[in-house]
């Protein structure tokens, strides 16, 4: 097993210490291993979990599929689908300036997602 050193903010470490003291996790190492594996399962459907007792820990934490979805958002954890929905809503209502403001506030003008959102907004402008 590989060993890696990671630095965390003091507040995060204190919270983890509290979970260990409360018995939620046997040790900090167990917390870190579970957390890393859990995130990997969220972002990679093919991830093969290696952490001992992963399923038991997940069951004890009572993390449901709905909790997964709420934590990730509508598009699996990225902001982009929510942005598309927002721009579409403004575009359908003719609120082009509000859509532009949203895009400008959340994206750099050279970002691919920004370009796609501006193209989407353009389709609503061209349609009216």
BALUM-453531 format. One record per residue (C-alpha): residue number from 1; residue in three letters; x, y, z. Coordinates in nm, 4 decimals. Example, Ala and Ser with C-alpha at 12.3 -4.5 7.8 and 13.67 -1.06 7.14 Angstrom:
<dozas>
<doza nr="1" rest="ala" c1="1.2300" c2="-0.4500" c3="0.7800"/>
<doza nr="2" rest="ser" c1="1.3670" c2="-0.1060" c3="0.7140"/>
</dozas>
This chain:
<dozas>
<doza nr="1" rest="unk" c1="0.0000" c2="0.0000" c3="0.0000"/>
<doza nr="2" rest="unk" c1="0.1369" c2="0.3424" c3="-0.0978"/>
<doza nr="3" rest="unk" c1="0.1813" c2="0.6219" c3="0.1532"/>
<doza nr="4" rest="unk" c1="0.1061" c2="0.9813" c3="0.0604"/>
<doza nr="5" rest="unk" c1="0.1263" c2="1.2982" c3="0.2667"/>
<doza nr="6" rest="unk" c1="-0.1571" c2="1.5451" c3="0.2311"/>
<doza nr="7" rest="unk" c1="-0.2060" c2="1.8704" c3="0.4165"/>
<doza nr="8" rest="unk" c1="-0.5515" c2="1.9800" c3="0.5325"/>
<doza nr="9" rest="unk" c1="-0.6742" c2="2.3016" c3="0.6937"/>
<doza nr="10" rest="unk" c1="-0.6822" c2="2.2836" c3="1.0742"/>
<doza nr="11" rest="unk" c1="-1.0626" c2="2.3092" c3="1.0788"/>
<doza nr="12" rest="unk" c1="-1.0931" c2="2.0034" c3="0.8558"/>
<doza nr="13" rest="unk" c1="-0.8549" c2="1.8016" c3="1.0734"/>
<doza nr="14" rest="unk" c1="-1.0456" c2="1.9032" c3="1.3863"/>
<doza nr="15" rest="unk" c1="-1.3722" c2="1.7867" c3="1.2282"/>
<doza nr="16" rest="unk" c1="-1.2154" c2="1.4537" c3="1.1315"/>
<doza nr="17" rest="unk" c1="-1.0715" c2="1.4147" c3="1.4820"/>
<doza nr="18" rest="unk" c1="-1.4205" c2="1.4713" c3="1.6183"/>
<doza nr="19" rest="unk" c1="-1.5642" c2="1.1966" c3="1.3963"/>
<doza nr="20" rest="unk" c1="-1.2937" c2="0.9556" c3="1.5149"/>
<doza nr="21" rest="unk" c1="-1.3518" c2="1.0484" c3="1.8803"/>
<doza nr="22" rest="unk" c1="-1.7269" c2="0.9945" c3="1.8367"/>
<doza nr="23" rest="unk" c1="-1.6566" c2="0.6487" c3="1.6968"/>
<doza nr="24" rest="unk" c1="-1.7895" c2="0.7205" c3="1.3473"/>
<doza nr="25" rest="unk" c1="-1.4517" c2="0.6025" c3="1.2155"/>
<doza nr="26" rest="unk" c1="-1.1930" c2="0.3808" c3="1.3855"/>
<doza nr="27" rest="unk" c1="-0.9063" c2="0.6107" c3="1.2879"/>
<doza nr="28" rest="unk" c1="-0.8129" c2="0.9074" c3="1.0751"/>
<doza nr="29" rest="unk" c1="-0.6630" c2="0.6662" c3="0.8240"/>
<doza nr="30" rest="unk" c1="-0.9945" c2="0.4869" c3="0.7898"/>
<doza nr="31" rest="unk" c1="-1.1679" c2="0.8194" c3="0.7323"/>
<doza nr="32" rest="unk" c1="-0.9169" c2="0.9259" c3="0.4665"/>
<doza nr="33" rest="unk" c1="-0.9260" c2="0.5897" c3="0.2885"/>
<doza nr="34" rest="unk" c1="-1.3060" c2="0.5759" c3="0.2895"/>
<doza nr="35" rest="unk" c1="-1.3386" c2="0.9387" c3="0.1774"/>
<doza nr="36" rest="unk" c1="-1.1018" c2="0.8967" c3="-0.1150"/>
<doza nr="37" rest="unk" c1="-1.2663" c2="0.5746" c3="-0.2300"/>
<doza nr="38" rest="unk" c1="-1.6127" c2="0.7240" c3="-0.1878"/>
<doza nr="39" rest="unk" c1="-1.5310" c2="1.0219" c3="-0.4081"/>
<doza nr="40" rest="unk" c1="-1.3740" c2="0.7927" c3="-0.6671"/>
<doza nr="41" rest="unk" c1="-1.6944" c2="0.5870" c3="-0.6811"/>
<doza nr="42" rest="unk" c1="-1.8927" c2="0.9061" c3="-0.7383"/>
<doza nr="43" rest="unk" c1="-1.6856" c2="1.0228" c3="-1.0321"/>
<doza nr="44" rest="unk" c1="-1.5928" c2="0.6879" c3="-1.1858"/>
<doza nr="45" rest="unk" c1="-1.8549" c2="0.4155" c3="-1.2215"/>
<doza nr="46" rest="unk" c1="-1.5806" c2="0.1633" c3="-1.2982"/>
<doza nr="47" rest="unk" c1="-1.3761" c2="0.2327" c3="-0.9853"/>
<doza nr="48" rest="unk" c1="-1.2929" c2="-0.0903" c3="-0.8042"/>
<doza nr="49" rest="unk" c1="-1.3120" c2="-0.0211" c3="-0.4293"/>
<doza nr="50" rest="unk" c1="-1.0176" c2="-0.1610" c3="-0.2314"/>
<doza nr="51" rest="unk" c1="-1.0926" c2="-0.0182" c3="0.1132"/>
<doza nr="52" rest="unk" c1="-1.1671" c2="-0.2833" c3="0.3729"/>
<doza nr="53" rest="unk" c1="-1.5257" c2="-0.2618" c3="0.5059"/>
<doza nr="54" rest="unk" c1="-1.6187" c2="0.0102" c3="0.2549"/>
<doza nr="55" rest="unk" c1="-1.9770" c2="-0.1152" c3="0.2146"/>
<doza nr="56" rest="unk" c1="-2.0231" c2="-0.1490" c3="0.5904"/>
<doza nr="57" rest="unk" c1="-1.8964" c2="0.2041" c3="0.6533"/>
<doza nr="58" rest="unk" c1="-2.1186" c2="0.3430" c3="0.3791"/>
<doza nr="59" rest="unk" c1="-2.4179" c2="0.1582" c3="0.5254"/>
<doza nr="60" rest="unk" c1="-2.3403" c2="0.2892" c3="0.8749"/>
<doza nr="61" rest="unk" c1="-2.3221" c2="0.6435" c3="0.7397"/>
<doza nr="62" rest="unk" c1="-2.6628" c2="0.5807" c3="0.5780"/>
<doza nr="63" rest="unk" c1="-2.5733" c2="0.7524" c3="0.2514"/>
<doza nr="64" rest="unk" c1="-2.8574" c2="0.6883" c3="0.0081"/>
<doza nr="65" rest="unk" c1="-2.8643" c2="0.7217" c3="-0.3705"/>
<doza nr="66" rest="unk" c1="-3.0725" c2="1.0350" c3="-0.3220"/>
<doza nr="67" rest="unk" c1="-2.7992" c2="1.1798" c3="-0.0998"/>
<doza nr="68" rest="unk" c1="-2.5534" c2="1.1085" c3="-0.3812"/>
<doza nr="69" rest="unk" c1="-2.7693" c2="1.2924" c3="-0.6325"/>
<doza nr="70" rest="unk" c1="-2.8223" c2="1.5911" c3="-0.4043"/>
<doza nr="71" rest="unk" c1="-2.4503" c2="1.6136" c3="-0.3290"/>
<doza nr="72" rest="unk" c1="-2.3570" c2="1.5972" c3="-0.6945"/>
<doza nr="73" rest="unk" c1="-2.6299" c2="1.8146" c3="-0.8395"/>
<doza nr="74" rest="unk" c1="-2.8347" c2="1.7522" c3="-1.1503"/>
<doza nr="75" rest="unk" c1="-2.5387" c2="1.6982" c3="-1.3794"/>
<doza nr="76" rest="unk" c1="-2.3202" c2="1.4694" c3="-1.1758"/>
<doza nr="77" rest="unk" c1="-2.1256" c2="1.7266" c3="-0.9870"/>
<doza nr="78" rest="unk" c1="-2.0502" c2="2.0000" c3="-1.2355"/>
<doza nr="79" rest="unk" c1="-2.2110" c2="2.3375" c3="-1.2514"/>
<doza nr="80" rest="unk" c1="-2.2541" c2="2.3298" c3="-1.6282"/>
<doza nr="81" rest="unk" c1="-2.5977" c2="2.1670" c3="-1.6576"/>
<doza nr="82" rest="unk" c1="-2.7343" c2="2.4032" c3="-1.3947"/>
<doza nr="83" rest="unk" c1="-2.5860" c2="2.6893" c3="-1.5990"/>
<doza nr="84" rest="unk" c1="-2.7509" c2="2.5589" c3="-1.9178"/>
<doza nr="85" rest="unk" c1="-3.0852" c2="2.5451" c3="-1.7393"/>
<doza nr="86" rest="unk" c1="-3.0373" c2="2.8983" c3="-1.6086"/>
<doza nr="87" rest="unk" c1="-2.9396" c2="3.0415" c3="-1.9493"/>
<doza nr="88" rest="unk" c1="-3.2259" c2="2.8547" c3="-2.1193"/>
<doza nr="89" rest="unk" c1="-3.4760" c2="2.9906" c3="-1.8681"/>
<doza nr="90" rest="unk" c1="-3.3601" c2="3.3483" c3="-1.9268"/>
<doza nr="91" rest="unk" c1="-3.3471" c2="3.2939" c3="-2.3026"/>
<doza nr="92" rest="unk" c1="-3.7010" c2="3.1596" c3="-2.3217"/>
<doza nr="93" rest="unk" c1="-3.8256" c2="3.4635" c3="-2.1325"/>
<doza nr="94" rest="unk" c1="-3.6280" c2="3.7094" c3="-2.3424"/>
<doza nr="95" rest="unk" c1="-3.4132" c2="3.8104" c3="-2.0446"/>
<doza nr="96" rest="unk" c1="-3.0957" c2="3.8173" c3="-2.2508"/>
<doza nr="97" rest="unk" c1="-2.9136" c2="4.0658" c3="-2.0291"/>
<doza nr="98" rest="unk" c1="-2.9781" c2="3.8506" c3="-1.7214"/>
<doza nr="99" rest="unk" c1="-2.8415" c2="3.5475" c3="-1.9052"/>
<doza nr="100" rest="unk" c1="-2.5335" c2="3.7450" c3="-2.0148"/>
<doza nr="101" rest="unk" c1="-2.4798" c2="3.8659" c3="-1.6591"/>
<doza nr="102" rest="unk" c1="-2.5033" c2="3.5082" c3="-1.5316"/>
<doza nr="103" rest="unk" c1="-2.2507" c2="3.3832" c3="-1.7881"/>
<doza nr="104" rest="unk" c1="-2.0105" c2="3.6723" c3="-1.7273"/>
<doza nr="105" rest="unk" c1="-2.0308" c2="3.6287" c3="-1.3518"/>
<doza nr="106" rest="unk" c1="-1.9589" c2="3.2565" c3="-1.3549"/>
<doza nr="107" rest="unk" c1="-1.7275" c2="3.1995" c3="-1.6512"/>
<doza nr="108" rest="unk" c1="-1.4110" c2="3.3328" c3="-1.8091"/>
<doza nr="109" rest="unk" c1="-1.4836" c2="3.4437" c3="-2.1655"/>
<doza nr="110" rest="unk" c1="-1.2317" c2="3.1945" c3="-2.3110"/>
<doza nr="111" rest="unk" c1="-1.3748" c2="2.8971" c3="-2.1210"/>
<doza nr="112" rest="unk" c1="-1.5324" c2="2.6290" c3="-2.3430"/>
<doza nr="113" rest="unk" c1="-1.8439" c2="2.6159" c3="-2.1285"/>
<doza nr="114" rest="unk" c1="-1.8799" c2="2.9928" c3="-2.1594"/>
<doza nr="115" rest="unk" c1="-1.8642" c2="2.9711" c3="-2.5383"/>
<doza nr="116" rest="unk" c1="-2.1281" c2="2.6964" c3="-2.5444"/>
<doza nr="117" rest="unk" c1="-2.3577" c2="2.8960" c3="-2.3141"/>
<doza nr="118" rest="unk" c1="-2.3200" c2="3.2062" c3="-2.5318"/>
<doza nr="119" rest="unk" c1="-2.4049" c2="2.9987" c3="-2.8397"/>
<doza nr="120" rest="unk" c1="-2.7102" c2="2.8641" c3="-2.6583"/>
<doza nr="121" rest="unk" c1="-2.8175" c2="3.2154" c3="-2.5671"/>
<doza nr="122" rest="unk" c1="-2.7666" c2="3.3161" c3="-2.9302"/>
<doza nr="123" rest="unk" c1="-3.0173" c2="3.0570" c3="-3.0440"/>
<doza nr="124" rest="unk" c1="-3.2841" c2="3.2229" c3="-2.8299"/>
<doza nr="125" rest="unk" c1="-3.1952" c2="3.5687" c3="-2.9611"/>
<doza nr="126" rest="unk" c1="-3.2001" c2="3.4503" c3="-3.3212"/>
<doza nr="127" rest="unk" c1="-3.5344" c2="3.2784" c3="-3.2674"/>
<doza nr="128" rest="unk" c1="-3.7156" c2="3.5938" c3="-3.1564"/>
</dozas>
